[in-house]
Amino acid sequence: MNSHDVAARLEALGNPTRLEIVRILVRTGSRGLPVGDLRRRIGIAASTLSHHLAKLVTVGLISQERQATTLICRAELKTMQETADYLISECCAEEKAEIDAGTRTDPCCEDGCCGPDCCNSGAEGEKAAGKTAA
């Protein structure tokens, strides 16, 4: 995966309708959803939906499979996970390098945490970590 692929996926998700499409398809899991059902859930014209689906297919966030006369759309969960992994792969790398070099002693987070409360600092970080200021 490269930064161009990630940027294209994030750009596609920057559109509220496409983001909604992806969120709906993620909820349906591997079962996916027929295009007609997706259109009814979102409430947009078929031609508009087709345009958005084409963009999402192009960047690899969804796939489509024809089953007889029905077109099923599915979220490409592996691609989404790879995109998220790319975004956080360097979490705290500079701070860890400072610790390794001896120029910093207080890690921003534990190895591998990189969760929602990771790298918070100051009073908010201590609060998130369940600590209180002295």
The first five atom37 places (N, CA, C, CB, O) and aatype in JSON, in Angstrom:
{
  "aatype": [12, 2, 15, 8, 3, 19, 0, 0, 1, 10, 6, 0, 10, 7, 2, 14, 16, 1, 10, 6, 9, 19, 1, 9, 10, 19, 1, 16, 7, 15, 1, 7, 10, 14, 19, 7, 3, 10, 1, 1, 1, 9, 7, 9, 0, 0, 15, 16, 10, 15, 8, 8, 10, 0, 11, 10, 19, 16, 19, 7, 10, 9, 15, 5, 6, 1, 5, 0, 16, 16, 10, 9, 4, 1, 0, 6, 10, 11, 16, 12, 5, 6, 16, 0, 3, 18, 10, 9, 15, 6, 4, 4, 0, 6, 6, 11, 0, 6, 9, 3, 0, 7, 16, 1, 16, 3, 14, 4, 4, 6, 3, 7, 4, 4, 7, 14, 3, 4, 4, 2, 15, 7, 0, 6, 7, 6, 11, 0, 0, 7, 11, 16, 0, 0],
  "atom_mask": [
    [1, 1, 1, 1, 1],
    [1, 1, 1, 1, 1],
    [1, 1, 1, 1, 1],
    [1, 1, 1, 1, 1],
    [1, 1, 1, 1, 1],
    [1, 1, 1, 1, 1],
    [1, 1, 1, 1, 1],
    [1, 1, 1, 1, 1],
    [1, 1, 1, 1, 1],
    [1, 1, 1, 1, 1],
    [1, 1, 1, 1, 1],
    [1, 1, 1, 1, 1],
    [1, 1, 1, 1, 1],
    [1, 1, 1, 0, 1],
    [1, 1, 1, 1, 1],
    [1, 1, 1, 1, 1],
    [1, 1, 1, 1, 1],
    [1, 1, 1, 1, 1],
    [1, 1, 1, 1, 1],
    [1, 1, 1, 1, 1],
    [1, 1, 1, 1, 1],
    [1, 1, 1, 1, 1],
    [1, 1, 1, 1, 1],
    [1, 1, 1, 1, 1],
    [1, 1, 1, 1, 1],
    [1, 1, 1, 1, 1],
    [1, 1, 1, 1, 1],
    [1, 1, 1, 1, 1],
    [1, 1, 1, 0, 1],
    [1, 1, 1, 1, 1],
    [1, 1, 1, 1, 1],
    [1, 1, 1, 0, 1],
    [1, 1, 1, 1, 1],
    [1, 1, 1, 1, 1],
    [1, 1, 1, 1, 1],
    [1, 1, 1, 0, 1],
    [1, 1, 1, 1, 1],
    [1, 1, 1, 1, 1],
    [1, 1, 1, 1, 1],
    [1, 1, 1, 1, 1],
    [1, 1, 1, 1, 1],
    [1, 1, 1, 1, 1],
    [1, 1, 1, 0, 1],
    [1, 1, 1, 1, 1],
    [1, 1, 1, 1, 1],
    [1, 1, 1, 1, 1],
    [1, 1, 1, 1, 1],
    [1, 1, 1, 1, 1],
    [1, 1, 1, 1, 1],
    [1, 1, 1, 1, 1],
    [1, 1, 1, 1, 1],
    [1, 1, 1, 1, 1],
    [1, 1, 1, 1, 1],
    [1, 1, 1, 1, 1],
    [1, 1, 1, 1, 1],
    [1, 1, 1, 1, 1],
    [1, 1, 1, 1, 1],
    [1, 1, 1, 1, 1],
    [1, 1, 1, 1, 1],
    [1, 1, 1, 0, 1],
    [1, 1, 1, 1, 1],
    [1, 1, 1, 1, 1],
    [1, 1, 1, 1, 1],
    [1, 1, 1, 1, 1],
    [1, 1, 1, 1, 1],
    [1, 1, 1, 1, 1],
    [1, 1, 1, 1, 1],
    [1, 1, 1, 1, 1],
    [1, 1, 1, 1, 1],
    [1, 1, 1, 1, 1],
    [1, 1, 1, 1, 1],
    [1, 1, 1, 1, 1],
    [1, 1, 1, 1, 1],
    [1, 1, 1, 1, 1],
    [1, 1, 1, 1, 1],
    [1, 1, 1, 1, 1],
    [1, 1, 1, 1, 1],
    [1, 1, 1, 1, 1],
    [1, 1, 1, 1, 1],
    [1, 1, 1, 1, 1],
    [1, 1, 1, 1, 1],
    [1, 1, 1, 1, 1],
    [1, 1, 1, 1, 1],
    [1, 1, 1, 1, 1],
    [1, 1, 1, 1, 1],
    [1, 1, 1, 1, 1],
    [1, 1, 1, 1, 1],
    [1, 1, 1, 1, 1],
    [1, 1, 1, 1, 1],
    [1, 1, 1, 1, 1],
    [1, 1, 1, 1, 1],
    [1, 1, 1, 1, 1],
    [1, 1, 1, 1, 1],
    [1, 1, 1, 1, 1],
    [1, 1, 1, 1, 1],
    [1, 1, 1, 1, 1],
    [1, 1, 1, 1, 1],
    [1, 1, 1, 1, 1],
    [1, 1, 1, 1, 1],
    [1, 1, 1, 1, 1],
    [1, 1, 1, 1, 1],
    [1, 1, 1, 0, 1],
    [1, 1, 1, 1, 1],
    [1, 1, 1, 1, 1],
    [1, 1, 1, 1, 1],
    [1, 1, 1, 1, 1],
    [1, 1, 1, 1, 1],
    [1, 1, 1, 1, 1],
    [1, 1, 1, 1, 1],
    [1, 1, 1, 1, 1],
    [1, 1, 1, 1, 1],
    [1, 1, 1, 0, 1],
    [1, 1, 1, 1, 1],
    [1, 1, 1, 1, 1],
    [1, 1, 1, 0, 1],
    [1, 1, 1, 1, 1],
    [1, 1, 1, 1, 1],
    [1, 1, 1, 1, 1],
    [1, 1, 1, 1, 1],
    [1, 1, 1, 1, 1],
    [1, 1, 1, 1, 1],
    [1, 1, 1, 0, 1],
    [1, 1, 1, 1, 1],
    [1, 1, 1, 1, 1],
    [1, 1, 1, 0, 1],
    [1, 1, 1, 1, 1],
    [1, 1, 1, 1, 1],
    [1, 1, 1, 1, 1],
    [1, 1, 1, 1, 1],
    [1, 1, 1, 0, 1],
    [1, 1, 1, 1, 1],
    [1, 1, 1, 1, 1],
    [1, 1, 1, 1, 1],
    [1, 1, 1, 1, 1]
  ],
  "atom_positions": [
    [[0.86, -1.18, 0.0], [0.0, 0.0, 0.0], [0.9, 1.23, 0.0], [-0.97, 0.0, 1.23], [1.93, 1.27, 0.67]],
    [[0.49, 2.22, -0.75], [1.27, 3.45, -0.82], [0.38, 4.65, -0.5], [1.91, 3.61, -2.22], [-0.84, 4.55, -0.41]],
    [[1.04, 5.79, -0.33], [0.3, 6.99, 0.07], [-0.71, 7.42, -0.98], [1.27, 8.13, 0.36], [-1.74, 8.01, -0.64]],
    [[-0.44, 7.15, -2.26], [-1.39, 7.52, -3.32], [-2.7, 6.74, -3.15], [-0.78, 7.25, -4.72], [-3.79, 7.31, -3.26]],
    [[-2.6, 5.43, -2.89], [-3.8, 4.6, -2.69], [-4.59, 5.07, -1.48], [-3.41, 3.12, -2.51], [-5.82, 5.2, -1.54]],
    [[-3.89, 5.33, -0.39], [-4.56, 5.77, 0.84], [-5.24, 7.12, 0.61], [-3.55, 5.87, 2.01], [-6.38, 7.32, 1.03]],
    [[-4.55, 8.03, -0.05], [-5.13, 9.35, -0.32], [-6.38, 9.23, -1.19], [-4.1, 10.26, -1.01], [-7.36, 9.94, -0.95]],
    [[-6.36, 8.36, -2.18], [-7.54, 8.17, -3.04], [-8.71, 7.62, -2.24], [-7.2, 7.23, -4.21], [-9.86, 8.03, -2.45]],
    [[-8.44, 6.69, -1.34], [-9.52, 6.13, -0.51], [-10.08, 7.18, 0.43], [-9.01, 4.93, 0.3], [-11.3, 7.29, 0.59]],
    [[-9.21, 7.95, 1.06], [-9.69, 8.98, 1.97], [-10.44, 10.07, 1.22], [-8.51, 9.59, 2.73], [-11.42, 10.61, 1.74]],
    [[-10.0, 10.39, 0.02], [-10.72, 11.37, -0.79], [-12.13, 10.87, -1.1], [-9.95, 11.67, -2.1], [-13.1, 11.62, -1.02]],
    [[-12.24, 9.59, -1.46], [-13.56, 9.02, -1.75], [-14.46, 9.08, -0.52], [-13.42, 7.57, -2.24], [-15.65, 9.37, -0.64]],
    [[-13.89, 8.8, 0.64], [-14.68, 8.83, 1.88], [-14.98, 10.24, 2.35], [-13.95, 8.08, 2.97], [-15.78, 10.43, 3.26]],
    [[-14.35, 11.23, 1.74], [-14.61, 12.62, 2.08], [-15.97, 13.11, 1.61], [0.0, 0.0, 0.0], [-16.41, 14.19, 2.01]],
    [[-16.63, 12.34, 0.78], [-17.97, 12.69, 0.33], [-18.98, 12.05, 1.29], [-18.22, 12.21, -1.15], [-18.93, 10.84, 1.5]],
    [[-19.89, 12.83, 1.87], [-20.82, 12.28, 2.86], [-21.68, 11.12, 2.35], [-21.73, 13.38, 3.34], [-21.96, 10.19, 3.1]],
    [[-22.09, 11.16, 1.09], [-22.91, 10.07, 0.56], [-22.09, 8.8, 0.45], [-23.49, 10.45, -0.82], [-22.57, 7.72, 0.82]],
    [[-20.87, 8.91, -0.05], [-20.02, 7.72, -0.16], [-19.67, 7.17, 1.22], [-18.74, 8.04, -0.94], [-19.6, 5.96, 1.41]],
    [[-19.44, 8.05, 2.17], [-19.17, 7.59, 3.53], [-20.37, 6.82, 4.08], [-18.84, 8.79, 4.45], [-20.21, 5.79, 4.72]],
    [[-21.57, 7.33, 3.83], [-22.78, 6.63, 4.29], [-22.91, 5.27, 3.61], [-24.03, 7.49, 4.0], [-23.27, 4.29, 4.26]],
    [[-22.62, 5.2, 2.33], [-22.67, 3.93, 1.6], [-21.74, 2.92, 2.25], [-22.31, 4.13, 0.11], [-22.13, 1.78, 2.51]],
    [[-20.51, 3.34, 2.5], [-19.52, 2.43, 3.09], [-19.97, 1.99, 4.48], [-18.15, 3.11, 3.17], [-19.85, 0.81, 4.81]],
    [[-20.47, 2.89, 5.28], [-20.91, 2.53, 6.63], [-22.06, 1.52, 6.59], [-21.34, 3.78, 7.41], [-22.1, 0.59, 7.39]],
    [[-22.98, 1.71, 5.67], [-24.08, 0.75, 5.52], [-23.53, -0.62, 5.12], [-25.11, 1.24, 4.48], [-23.92, -1.64, 5.69]],
    [[-22.64, -0.63, 4.15], [-22.1, -1.91, 3.67], [-21.23, -2.59, 4.72], [-21.29, -1.7, 2.41], [-21.21, -3.82, 4.79]],
    [[-20.53, -1.83, 5.54], [-19.76, -2.42, 6.63], [-20.7, -3.13, 7.59], [-18.93, -1.33, 7.38], [-20.4, -4.23, 8.06]],
    [[-21.84, -2.51, 7.88], [-22.81, -3.13, 8.79], [-23.37, -4.44, 8.23], [-23.96, -2.16, 9.08], [-23.71, -5.33, 9.0]],
    [[-23.47, -4.56, 6.92], [-24.04, -5.78, 6.34], [-23.03, -6.92, 6.28], [-24.56, -5.51, 4.95], [-23.41, -8.07, 6.04]],
    [[-21.76, -6.63, 6.51], [-20.74, -7.67, 6.52], [-20.57, -8.35, 5.18], [0.0, 0.0, 0.0], [-20.78, -7.74, 4.13]],
    [[-20.18, -9.62, 5.22], [-19.89, -10.36, 3.98], [-21.14, -10.62, 3.15], [-19.22, -11.68, 4.31], [-21.04, -10.93, 1.96]],
    [[-22.3, -10.51, 3.75], [-23.56, -10.71, 3.03], [-23.75, -9.65, 1.96], [-24.74, -10.69, 4.0], [-24.28, -9.94, 0.89]],
    [[-23.32, -8.43, 2.24], [-23.5, -7.35, 1.28], [-24.94, -6.9, 1.18], [0.0, 0.0, 0.0], [-25.77, -7.25, 2.01]],
    [[-25.21, -6.11, 0.15], [-26.55, -5.55, -0.01], [-26.81, -5.31, -1.49], [-26.7, -4.22, 0.79], [-25.95, -4.77, -2.2]],
    [[-27.98, -5.71, -1.98], [-28.32, -5.41, -3.37], [-28.37, -3.9, -3.59], [-29.68, -6.05, -3.74], [-28.75, -3.14, -2.7]],
    [[-27.98, -3.48, -4.79], [-27.95, -2.06, -5.12], [-29.31, -1.4, -4.88], [-27.52, -1.86, -6.57], [-29.37, -0.29, -4.36]],
    [[-30.38, -2.08, -5.25], [-31.72, -1.51, -5.06], [-32.03, -1.24, -3.6], [0.0, 0.0, 0.0], [-32.61, -0.2, -3.26]],
    [[-31.65, -2.16, -2.72], [-31.87, -1.97, -1.29], [-31.02, -0.82, -0.76], [-31.56, -3.26, -0.51], [-31.46, -0.02, 0.07]],
    [[-29.8, -0.74, -1.25], [-28.91, 0.34, -0.85], [-29.49, 1.69, -1.28], [-27.5, 0.14, -1.45], [-29.46, 2.65, -0.51]],
    [[-30.0, 1.75, -2.49], [-30.6, 2.99, -2.99], [-31.79, 3.41, -2.13], [-31.04, 2.83, -4.45], [-31.94, 4.59, -1.82]],
    [[-32.61, 2.45, -1.76], [-33.77, 2.77, -0.92], [-33.34, 3.26, 0.47], [-34.68, 1.54, -0.78], [-33.95, 4.18, 1.02]],
    [[-32.32, 2.66, 1.01], [-31.85, 3.09, 2.34], [-31.31, 4.51, 2.32], [-30.77, 2.13, 2.85], [-31.51, 5.28, 3.26]],
    [[-30.62, 4.85, 1.25], [-30.0, 6.17, 1.18], [-30.96, 7.21, 0.63], [-28.75, 6.13, 0.31], [-30.9, 8.38, 1.01]],
    [[-31.85, 6.78, -0.25], [-32.84, 7.7, -0.79], [-32.31, 8.64, -1.87], [0.0, 0.0, 0.0], [-32.66, 9.82, -1.9]],
    [[-31.46, 8.11, -2.74], [-30.95, 8.93, -3.85], [-31.29, 8.26, -5.17], [-29.41, 9.14, -3.72], [-31.64, 7.08, -5.22]],
    [[-31.18, 9.02, -6.24], [-31.48, 8.5, -7.58], [-30.5, 7.39, -7.95], [-31.43, 9.63, -8.63], [-29.34, 7.4, -7.53]],
    [[-30.97, 6.45, -8.75], [-30.14, 5.33, -9.17], [-28.87, 5.79, -9.89], [-30.93, 4.4, -10.08], [-27.8, 5.23, -9.69]],
    [[-29.0, 6.81, -10.73], [-27.83, 7.3, -11.47], [-26.8, 7.92, -10.53], [-28.26, 8.33, -12.53], [-25.59, 7.77, -10.74]],
    [[-27.26, 8.61, -9.51], [-26.35, 9.21, -8.53], [-25.65, 8.13, -7.73], [-27.12, 10.17, -7.58], [-24.45, 8.2, -7.49]],
    [[-26.41, 7.12, -7.31], [-25.82, 6.0, -6.57], [-24.78, 5.3, -7.43], [-26.92, 5.01, -6.13], [-23.7, 4.96, -6.94]],
    [[-25.09, 5.08, -8.69], [-24.16, 4.42, -9.61], [-22.84, 5.17, -9.68], [-24.78, 4.3, -11.0], [-21.77, 4.56, -9.68]],
    [[-22.91, 6.48, -9.75], [-21.7, 7.32, -9.78], [-20.87, 7.11, -8.52], [-22.09, 8.81, -9.93], [-19.65, 6.93, -8.6]],
    [[-21.51, 7.13, -7.36], [-20.79, 6.96, -6.09], [-20.22, 5.55, -5.97], [-21.73, 7.26, -4.91], [-19.09, 5.38, -5.51]],
    [[-20.98, 4.55, -6.37], [-20.49, 3.18, -6.29], [-19.28, 2.98, -7.19], [-21.6, 2.19, -6.68], [-18.32, 2.31, -6.8]],
    [[-19.31, 3.57, -8.38], [-18.17, 3.44, -9.3], [-16.9, 3.99, -8.67], [-18.47, 4.17, -10.62], [-15.83, 3.38, -8.79]],
    [[-17.0, 5.12, -8.0], [-15.83, 5.71, -7.34], [-15.31, 4.79, -6.23], [-16.18, 7.09, -6.76], [-14.1, 4.59, -6.11]],
    [[-16.22, 4.24, -5.44], [-15.82, 3.36, -4.33], [-15.2, 2.06, -4.84], [-17.01, 3.05, -3.44], [-14.27, 1.54, -4.22]],
    [[-15.7, 1.54, -5.95], [-15.12, 0.35, -6.56], [-13.72, 0.68, -7.08], [-16.02, -0.19, -7.71], [-12.78, -0.09, -6.88]],
    [[-13.58, 1.82, -7.75], [-12.3, 2.22, -8.33], [-11.19, 2.29, -7.29], [-12.44, 3.56, -9.03], [-10.06, 1.89, -7.56]],
    [[-11.5, 2.81, -6.11], [-10.47, 2.94, -5.06], [-10.36, 1.69, -4.19], [-10.77, 4.15, -4.18], [-9.53, 1.64, -3.29]],
    [[-11.19, 0.69, -4.45], [-11.08, -0.59, -3.76], [-11.78, -0.7, -2.43], [0.0, 0.0, 0.0], [-11.54, -1.65, -1.68]],
    [[-12.65, 0.25, -2.1], [-13.34, 0.2, -0.81], [-14.55, -0.72, -0.82], [-13.77, 1.57, -0.4], [-14.97, -1.22, 0.23]],
    [[-15.12, -0.95, -2.0], [-16.23, -1.89, -2.11], [-16.02, -2.76, -3.35], [-17.6, -1.13, -2.2], [-15.23, -2.43, -4.23]],
    [[-16.73, -3.87, -3.38], [-16.75, -4.73, -4.56], [-18.19, -5.0, -4.93], [-15.97, -6.07, -4.31], [-19.1, -4.8, -4.12]],
    [[-18.39, -5.45, -6.15], [-19.73, -5.77, -6.62], [-19.71, -7.15, -7.26], [-20.24, -4.7, -7.63], [-18.74, -7.54, -7.91]],
    [[-20.79, -7.88, -7.04], [-20.92, -9.22, -7.6], [-22.33, -9.38, -8.15], [-20.62, -10.32, -6.53], [-23.32, -9.09, -7.48]],
    [[-22.4, -9.84, -9.38], [-23.7, -10.08, -10.0], [-24.18, -11.47, -9.6], [-23.64, -9.93, -11.55], [-23.46, -12.46, -9.78]],
    [[-25.39, -11.53, -9.05], [-26.05, -12.8, -8.73], [-27.36, -12.8, -9.5], [-26.29, -12.97, -7.17], [-28.34, -12.17, -9.11]],
    [[-27.37, -13.53, -10.62], [-28.5, -13.53, -11.55], [-28.75, -12.1, -12.02], [-29.8, -14.13, -10.88], [-27.9, -11.52, -12.7]],
    [[-29.88, -11.52, -11.68], [-30.18, -10.15, -12.12], [-29.9, -9.1, -11.04], [-31.64, -10.06, -12.55], [-30.18, -7.92, -11.23]],
    [[-29.36, -9.54, -9.92], [-29.12, -8.64, -8.79], [-27.64, -8.32, -8.66], [-29.65, -9.25, -7.48], [-26.79, -9.21, -8.74]],
    [[-27.33, -7.05, -8.46], [-25.96, -6.62, -8.22], [-25.78, -6.4, -6.72], [-25.62, -5.32, -9.04], [-26.41, -5.53, -6.12]],
    [[-24.9, -7.21, -6.13], [-24.64, -7.15, -4.69], [-23.38, -6.32, -4.45], [-24.49, -8.58, -4.08], [-22.35, -6.53, -5.09]],
    [[-23.46, -5.39, -3.51], [-22.31, -4.57, -3.12], [-21.83, -5.03, -1.75], [-22.68, -3.05, -3.09], [-22.62, -5.32, -0.86]],
    [[-20.5, -5.1, -1.61], [-19.9, -5.48, -0.33], [-18.76, -4.54, 0.01], [-19.41, -6.94, -0.38], [-18.03, -4.08, -0.87]],
    [[-18.62, -4.27, 1.29], [-17.46, -3.51, 1.76], [-16.24, -4.4, 1.68], [-17.68, -2.98, 3.22], [-16.3, -5.58, 2.02]],
    [[-15.13, -3.84, 1.24], [-13.86, -4.56, 1.22], [-13.16, -4.31, 2.55], [-12.96, -4.11, 0.0], [-12.33, -3.41, 2.68]],
    [[-13.52, -5.12, 3.54], [-13.06, -4.9, 4.9], [-11.54, -5.02, 5.03], [-13.72, -5.88, 5.83], [-10.93, -4.29, 5.81]],
    [[-10.93, -5.93, 4.29], [-9.47, -6.08, 4.35], [-8.79, -4.8, 3.86], [-9.01, -7.3, 3.5], [-7.83, -4.34, 4.47]],
    [[-9.29, -4.23, 2.79], [-8.72, -2.98, 2.27], [-8.89, -1.86, 3.28], [-9.38, -2.6, 0.93], [-7.98, -1.05, 3.47]],
    [[-10.05, -1.81, 3.92], [-10.28, -0.77, 4.92], [-9.32, -0.92, 6.1], [-11.73, -0.81, 5.42], [-8.79, 0.06, 6.62]],
    [[-9.11, -2.17, 6.53], [-8.18, -2.42, 7.64], [-6.76, -2.04, 7.24], [-8.24, -3.9, 8.07], [-6.04, -1.43, 8.04]],
    [[-6.36, -2.39, 6.02], [-5.02, -2.03, 5.55], [-4.85, -0.51, 5.51], [-4.76, -2.63, 4.16], [-3.77, 0.01, 5.83]],
    [[-5.89, 0.2, 5.12], [-5.84, 1.67, 5.07], [-5.68, 2.24, 6.48], [-7.12, 2.24, 4.41], [-4.86, 3.13, 6.7]],
    [[-6.46, 1.73, 7.42], [-6.34, 2.18, 8.81], [-4.96, 1.85, 9.38], [-7.44, 1.54, 9.68], [-4.36, 2.66, 10.07]],
    [[-4.46, 0.65, 9.07], [-3.14, 0.26, 9.55], [-2.06, 1.19, 9.0], [-2.83, -1.19, 9.15], [-1.12, 1.55, 9.71]],
    [[-2.2, 1.57, 7.74], [-1.24, 2.5, 7.13], [-1.22, 3.82, 7.89], [-1.58, 2.73, 5.65], [-0.16, 4.4, 8.12]],
    [[-2.4, 4.29, 8.27], [-2.5, 5.58, 8.96], [-1.85, 5.56, 10.33], [-3.95, 5.97, 9.09], [-1.29, 6.57, 10.76]],
    [[-1.91, 4.44, 11.03], [-1.36, 4.41, 12.39], [-0.04, 3.66, 12.49], [-2.36, 3.78, 13.33], [0.48, 3.47, 13.59]],
    [[0.52, 3.23, 11.38], [1.73, 2.41, 11.41], [2.92, 3.13, 12.03], [2.09, 1.98, 10.01], [3.83, 2.48, 12.56]],
    [[2.94, 4.41, 11.99], [4.06, 5.16, 12.55], [3.69, 5.85, 13.87], [4.53, 6.2, 11.55], [4.36, 6.8, 14.27]],
    [[2.65, 5.38, 14.52], [2.21, 5.99, 15.77], [3.36, 6.07, 16.78], [1.02, 5.2, 16.37], [4.0, 5.06, 17.1]],
    [[3.6, 7.25, 17.24], [4.6, 7.51, 18.29], [6.04, 7.21, 17.87], [4.26, 6.7, 19.51], [6.91, 7.15, 18.73]],
    [[6.3, 7.02, 16.59], [7.65, 6.65, 16.13], [8.7, 7.67, 16.56], [7.66, 6.5, 14.62], [9.79, 7.29, 16.98]],
    [[8.4, 8.95, 16.44], [9.39, 9.96, 16.81], [9.64, 9.96, 18.31], [8.92, 11.35, 16.37], [10.79, 10.1, 18.75]],
    [[8.59, 9.81, 19.1], [8.78, 9.78, 20.55], [9.54, 8.53, 20.97], [7.43, 9.85, 21.27], [10.37, 8.59, 21.88]],
    [[9.27, 7.4, 20.32], [10.01, 6.17, 20.64], [11.48, 6.33, 20.27], [9.4, 4.96, 19.9], [12.35, 5.84, 20.99]],
    [[11.77, 7.0, 19.16], [13.16, 7.25, 18.76], [13.85, 8.14, 19.79], [13.22, 7.9, 17.36], [15.03, 7.93, 20.1]],
    [[13.14, 9.13, 20.32], [13.71, 10.0, 21.35], [14.02, 9.21, 22.61], [12.75, 11.17, 21.68], [15.04, 9.43, 23.26]],
    [[13.14, 8.29, 22.97], [13.38, 7.45, 24.15], [14.6, 6.58, 23.91], [12.13, 6.58, 24.47], [15.46, 6.46, 24.78]],
    [[14.67, 5.95, 22.72], [15.82, 5.11, 22.39], [17.12, 5.9, 22.4], [15.62, 4.46, 21.02], [18.17, 5.37, 22.77]],
    [[17.06, 7.16, 22.0], [18.25, 8.02, 21.97], [18.57, 8.61, 23.34], [18.06, 9.14, 20.96], [19.62, 9.22, 23.51]],
    [[17.68, 8.42, 24.3], [17.9, 8.94, 25.64], [17.54, 10.4, 25.81], [0.0, 0.0, 0.0], [17.86, 10.99, 26.84]],
    [[16.87, 10.99, 24.84], [16.49, 12.4, 24.95], [15.08, 12.57, 25.49], [16.6, 13.09, 23.61], [14.61, 13.69, 25.67]],
    [[14.42, 11.47, 25.74], [13.07, 11.51, 26.31], [12.92, 10.28, 27.21], [11.95, 11.55, 25.19], [13.39, 9.2, 26.87]],
    [[12.26, 10.46, 28.35], [12.1, 9.34, 29.26], [10.65, 8.96, 29.49], [12.73, 9.66, 30.56], [10.37, 7.87, 29.99]],
    [[9.72, 9.83, 29.13], [8.31, 9.54, 29.39], [7.59, 9.15, 28.09], [7.61, 10.76, 30.05], [7.32, 10.01, 27.25]],
    [[7.3, 7.87, 27.92], [6.64, 7.45, 26.69], [5.22, 8.02, 26.61], [6.6, 5.92, 26.59], [4.54, 8.16, 27.62]],
    [[4.8, 8.33, 25.4], [3.45, 8.85, 25.23], [2.43, 7.74, 25.38], [3.29, 9.53, 23.86], [1.27, 7.99, 25.74]],
    [[2.84, 6.52, 25.12], [1.91, 5.39, 25.23], [2.73, 4.12, 25.38], [0.97, 5.31, 23.99], [3.94, 4.11, 25.18]],
    [[2.05, 3.06, 25.73], [2.7, 1.76, 25.81], [2.84, 1.2, 24.41], [1.91, 0.79, 26.72], [2.06, 1.53, 23.52]],
    [[3.84, 0.36, 24.22], [4.05, -0.23, 22.9], [2.78, -0.89, 22.39], [5.18, -1.26, 22.95], [2.13, -1.66, 23.1]],
    [[2.44, -0.56, 21.16], [1.31, -1.19, 20.5], [-0.05, -0.68, 20.89], [0.0, 0.0, 0.0], [-1.05, -1.21, 20.4]],
    [[-0.14, 0.32, 21.77], [-1.48, 0.74, 22.18], [-2.2, 1.43, 21.03], [-1.41, 1.68, 23.41], [-3.16, 0.89, 20.49]],
    [[-1.75, 2.58, 20.66], [-2.3, 3.34, 19.53], [-3.82, 3.26, 19.44], [-1.7, 2.86, 18.24], [-4.39, 3.17, 18.35]],
    [[-4.46, 3.29, 20.59], [-5.91, 3.3, 20.65], [-6.43, 4.71, 20.71], [0.0, 0.0, 0.0], [-5.68, 5.66, 20.5]],
    [[-7.72, 4.87, 21.0], [-8.32, 6.2, 20.98], [-7.73, 7.17, 22.01], [-9.78, 6.08, 21.21], [-7.78, 8.38, 21.8]],
    [[-7.19, 6.65, 23.11], [-6.62, 7.54, 24.13], [-5.11, 7.63, 24.04], [-7.02, 7.06, 25.51], [-4.47, 8.26, 24.89]],
    [[-4.53, 7.0, 23.03], [-3.09, 6.99, 22.87], [-2.56, 8.39, 22.6], [-2.69, 6.04, 21.74], [-3.19, 9.19, 21.91]],
    [[-1.42, 8.67, 23.14], [-0.66, 9.9, 22.87], [-1.33, 11.15, 23.4], [-0.45, 10.05, 21.4], [-0.94, 12.25, 23.02]],
    [[-2.33, 11.02, 24.26], [-2.87, 12.21, 24.9], [-1.82, 12.71, 25.88], [-4.24, 11.93, 25.63], [-1.07, 11.92, 26.45]],
    [[-1.78, 13.99, 26.06], [-0.78, 14.54, 26.98], [-1.45, 15.49, 27.96], [0.33, 15.25, 26.21], [-2.59, 15.9, 27.77]],
    [[-0.73, 15.82, 28.98], [-1.22, 16.77, 29.97], [-2.37, 16.21, 30.78], [0.0, 0.0, 0.0], [-2.53, 14.99, 30.89]],
    [[-3.18, 17.11, 31.33], [-4.28, 16.72, 32.22], [-5.29, 15.84, 31.5], [-4.98, 17.95, 32.77], [-5.81, 14.89, 32.09]],
    [[-5.58, 16.14, 30.23], [-6.55, 15.32, 29.5], [-6.03, 13.9, 29.33], [-6.87, 15.93, 28.14], [-6.79, 12.94, 29.48]],
    [[-4.73, 13.76, 29.01], [-4.14, 12.44, 28.85], [-4.14, 11.66, 30.15], [0.0, 0.0, 0.0], [-4.42, 10.47, 30.17]],
    [[-3.82, 12.36, 31.26], [-3.83, 11.7, 32.55], [-5.24, 11.28, 32.93], [-3.25, 12.61, 33.62], [-5.44, 10.2, 33.49]],
    [[-6.21, 12.12, 32.62], [-7.6, 11.79, 32.91], [-8.02, 10.56, 32.1], [-8.53, 12.98, 32.59], [-8.67, 9.65, 32.62]],
    [[-7.65, 10.54, 30.8], [-8.0, 9.41, 29.94], [-7.33, 8.13, 30.42], [-7.6, 9.7, 28.49], [-7.88, 7.04, 30.28]],
    [[-6.13, 8.27, 31.0], [-5.4, 7.1, 31.47], [-5.82, 6.71, 32.89], [-3.92, 7.36, 31.42], [-5.3, 5.74, 33.44]],
    [[-6.75, 7.45, 33.48], [-7.22, 7.14, 34.82], [-6.3, 7.66, 35.91], [0.0, 0.0, 0.0], [-6.36, 7.19, 37.04]],
    [[-5.45, 8.62, 35.58], [-4.52, 9.19, 36.55], [-5.01, 10.57, 36.95], [-3.08, 9.26, 35.97], [-5.8, 11.19, 36.23]],
    [[-4.55, 11.03, 38.07], [-4.88, 12.39, 38.49], [-3.6, 13.18, 38.65], [-5.68, 12.4, 39.82], [-2.55, 12.62, 38.97]],
    [[-3.69, 14.47, 38.42], [-2.51, 15.34, 38.55], [-2.15, 15.48, 40.02], [-2.77, 16.73, 37.92], [-3.03, 15.52, 40.88]],
    [[-0.84, 15.57, 40.3], [-0.37, 15.69, 41.69], [-0.51, 17.1, 42.18], [1.08, 15.26, 41.8], [-0.16, 17.39, 43.33]]
  ]
}
